[in-house]
Amino acid sequence: MDTNEAIAMFAALAQPTRLEAFRTIVRHEPSGLAAGEVARLAGVPQNTMSAHLGLLSRAGLVTASRSGRSIVYRANLDAVRHLVLHLLQDCCGGHADVCRPVLADLQPCC
């Protein structure tokens, strides 16, 4: 991942509604969540959420697929993994014991 991709992802998440939308979509993996449901859960109008989801999609954080009349959004967990690895790429200066707690905190979810 290059720096500009990382900046685009962080910029997309640097807004409360988009951050909450992304976290909501992540909670509904692997099935994803329809755009209207994301808007309902966030308490924002659907057209507003569409703009937010579009920005998250352009940043590569979510993917969209049509299911009947709905557009279902899924988190691009591979992109998130690359972002985290980009952040930790030069972590620890060769001292694995420094990074071990960070990595351990990521494992309980799975």
N, C-alpha and C positions, 0 to 999 in steps of 0.2 A: 504494500500500500504506500502510495506517496503522500507527502504532506498535504497537498491540495485536497485529496480525497478525504483525509482525516478532518481537515478544517471544514469541508462541506458537511460531513456527518455531524460534527459538533455544532455547527451553525444551525443545522436542521433541528437539533435537539435543544437548542438554546432558547426555547420559548415554551412557556408552561403548558399550553394546550397540546402542542406537538409532542412534548416529552410524555405527557400523560397518555396521549393516543398511542404512542409507541409502546409504553409499558403495558397498556391494556391489550394491545395486539400480542405482545410477548406472552402475556398470561394465558392467551387462547391458542397457543401453539399446541399441536401441529395443525389443527383444523383451520385456524385463521378466523377472521371476523368480518362480517359485512360492513361496508362503509357506514350505512345508516345506523347500525348497532354501535359502532365506535362513536358516532356523533351523539347518539342517545345517552350512552354511558358517560360521555364527557359533558353532556348538558349544553351542547352548542348546535346551532343550525347545521343541517346537512351540507349546504353549500359552503359554509365556513370550514367544516371538517374536510370537504373535498379539496380545498386549497391546501390545508395542512397536510393531508395524506399525499397530495401531489408533490409537495416539497420533500417529504420523507422518502417518497419513491425516487425522485430525481437524485437524492443523496445516496441512494442505494441501501437504505435501511429497511425498506419494506418492498414487497412485490405484490402485484395485483393480478387477479384472474377473475374472469367472468363466470358466475354460477347462476344460470337462469337470468333473472332481471337484476341480480345484485353483483356488485364488485366486491370480492373477498380479498382482504389484505392479510398477508402473512409477514412475520418478521423475517428478515434476511439474517439469520443467526450466523451464517458464514461471514458476512460482512462485519458483524459485531465482533466475531472472533478475530478477524484481521485487524480491526481497530484496536482491540485490547492488546493484541500482540505488537502492534505498531507502538503503542504507548510503553510497553514493557520490553521492547526490543533490546535496549541497552541497560536494562535494569541490573542493579546489583554489582556491577563492575566485576563479574565473575564469582560473586558470593551467593550461591544458590539459596543459602539459608535466609537471606534477606527477602527474597521473592516468594519463598515457600508459603508463608501465611496468606499472601494475596491469592496465590493459586488454590490453596486449600479452601478459601472462602468462596471460590467460584464453583467448587464441586458439589456442595450439598444439594443444589437445585436438581441435579440429575440423578 
